[in-house]
Amino acid sequence: MDLIEPRWRTASRSSNNGGDCVEVADNLPGRVLVRDSKDRTGGTLSFTPDAWRAFVAAR
């Protein structure tokens, strides 16, 4: 079985002052992962791609 590792990037809407940073991994088939860059082991949210697009569009 081939496992794909999440490729994390800082979300484009995160602030640049070192504060509110959210990381997103959208390279996985069928899901988008979101986590807090200040607490990477504190939990990860998982969205379907459609739900993530709707969330981002509703900003």
Phi, psi and omega in degrees: 000131176271125177257135178259124177280140176299136175255100186279142174218154177287131181298143184295339180266002178287151180286157181263007184265015179081007183263261189282084181251129176243136176252144183234138172240109182242025180262005183264140180295123173079006177203156177235127180257145180224137178213165177274123183292339179277345182217068187296338179260005184278000180131156182224134174270146179235129180237153166286156177303321179295317179295321179295316179299319179295319178298311181295321180292334183277354184321000000 
